[in-house]
Every structure is written in C-alpha cells, then in structure tokens.
Amino acid sequence: MSDVSAAEGIRQLHARFIDAVWRQDAESFVQCFTEDGEWKVGGMHLKGRESIGPTFAKLLGLNERVLITPGLPILEIDGDSAIGRCQGQEIAKLPDGSSVMTLGVYYDRYTLSEGLWRFRWRHFALHYRGPLDLSAPMVESPEFGPFPGMPEWDEPTLTRRTEPLD
C-alpha cells in the first residue's frame, strides 16, 4: 500500500470516528478501534472494544450532541502501521441546554486491520474545556515536542471533571 492510500485510509478512519460520535453510534465507534485497541481520554485508560463501547455509551449520556472538528493529521506511515497527531475541537450541547467546547490533541497509533485502518491506541491530551468564548483557563497538558513526539503508552490523560463517571 502506498503512503498516499494509507494516508487517505487514516483520514477516512477519522471521518468514521467523527460520524459515529455525531450519530451516537457505539457499535460504529468501537469498530474504529482494533479488537485490543486502547482509548485514553478524560483520565481513563480503556483497553479493548468490550471496555470502550460501554464507556462511550456513558459519555454520550452526558451530552445531547457532540460535533468534532479535527485538524489535518500529521502522519508517519510504516507499512501496515502508522503514528499520527491531530489537533481537534469538540462542541457539545449538554442536556440542560448549555454548551461546552473542548480543545486538545489526539496522539494516535494506527494499524491496518481487516482491510480498514483502525486505532490501535488513541490518547487525547486536553488543553481546554469550558465556555465557547474560551473564558475558562487552559489546561496545563504536557507537550511532547515536534512530531513524531508522542506520549508514552502509559502517560495519563487529564480531565476537568470533578465527579467520577461510574
């Protein structure tokens, strides 16, 4: 597979991920990950589709809708695997009618699996969560240097939540 077709496949993965979030489709969401994929977000480190799916469903319950607007991914492709970094913005309408914006960076490890590119590991580094006017303080997330700098596999993620998800 050429780097160009791999890059397009990874962009399609991002599109499938965003579409699943918008449509609140947990099954499509988990299919964006490999069977043993890892999703690190909001202080959680989820391992495997069987863990990712129920947690995604709980997170959906906290929002009426979530729209993700990604930046262009920076990619380093090596055959059937790749790493990438992508800045993103999420705007969510909450059940009480208010809204919240999240800004951050996704650090990804991708694998070509079952004919599709999937996330093997997805780490979200939170940089902001608050009102749309950016009036809340920024989150002091670690920086990992220029690409291809990445967090370690066990690097924790940060959250602004004060109560646990349970």
N, C-alpha and C positions, 0 to 999 in steps of 0.2 A: 504494500500500500504506500502511495506517495505521501509526503508530508502535507501536500495540499489537500488530498482527500481525507487524511487523518484530521487536519485542522477543521475541515468542514464537518466531519463527523462529530467532533468535540463541540463545535458551535451548535449543532443540532441537539446534542445532549443538553446543553444549557437551555435551549429552547423548550425541550421536553420537560425539563425541571421547572421552568418558569410557568409553563402551561399547566402542569399538574398542580402547582401551588395556587394559581388563579382559579382553576376549576375545582379545587379542594378534593382532588382525586388521589387518595392514599395509595391505591394499587399502582397507578402510573408513576407516582412519586418514588415508591420503593424500587420500581423497575429501572430507575435511573442509577441505582447502585448495584455493584456486584453482589452476589449472594452473601459474601463475607465482608461487604463494604462497611466503612466506618464514616459516621457523620458526627462532627464535633461542632456544637453550637450552644450558645447560652449556658455555658458551664457544664454541659452534658457531653459524654463521650459514648455514643451509641454504636454497637457492633452488630452487624448482620441485619438483613431485611426484617427478620422477625422482631427486632428491637426498634428499628427505625420506623416501621409502619404505625404501631400504636402511639408512639411519641408524636409523630407527625399529626395524627388524628387529634391528640390532646392540644397541640399547638394551634390547630385550626379552630378549635373551640374558643380560643382566646381572641379571635378576630372574626369580623364579618367577611372581610375580603382582604387579600394581600396582593399588591402589584409589585413585582420585582423588575427593576430596570438595570440590566447589567452593563458594565463597560465591556470593551473588547478584551478577550483573554490574551494574555501573553503566554505562549506555549513553547515547550521544548519536547519534541517528539522523538521517540526511540523505538521504532518498530511498532509493536502492539501495546506499548505503554507510553505515557507522557506525563509531564507535570505542567501546571499552569497556575496563573494568578489572575484574578479578575475583581476589580472594584465593583461595588453594586449599591443600589439604593432600593429600599423597600418602603412603600407607603401602605399603611394598614388602616382600614376603618374598623374601629372597635365596636363591640355590641352595644355600648352606651351611646353611640353616635359620634364620639370623638375620633380623632385620628392621631397617628404617630408615624414618625419617619425613622428609619434605621439606615445608617451608612456603615459600610465595612468592606472588608476584603475577603474574598474566598481564595483559599490556597487548596489546590486540588492535585490529586494523583489519579490518573485515568488508566483504564485498561480496556482493550478491545475484547469483548466477551459476548458470545452468542450472536456475532455479527453486528453488534452495536457498541459504540463507545459508552462506558459507564464510569461512575465514580468508584474508585477503589477506596478513596479516603478524601473527605471534604471537611476542611477546617474553616470556620467563619471567625474572623478577627473583627470584633465590634469596635467601631470608632465613634459612633453617635447613636443615641436613641432618645427621642424626645419630640417636642413640637415641630411642625413643618417649618417654622421660621428659624430653626437652629438656635433657639434661645437657651436650651439646656447645655450644660458643659459637655465637652468632648470626653470620650473615654480614653484613658491612657493605655492603649493597647501596645504590645511590643511591636517593633519594626524588625523585619528580617532581612534588611538590606536590599540591594538591587536584585532583580531576577537573575538567576534562578534561586535566590534565597527563599527558604521555606521554613515553617515551624518544624520542630522535632515531632515525631509521631505522637509523643505523649504530652506535648505542650498544651496547657489548659486554655480554654476559651473563657471570655468574660461575659458578664451579664449585668443589666441594670435592675433585674427583677429583685424584689425584696422577699417574696414568698416562694416556697418551692412549688414545682409543678404538680406533684403527686398525681 
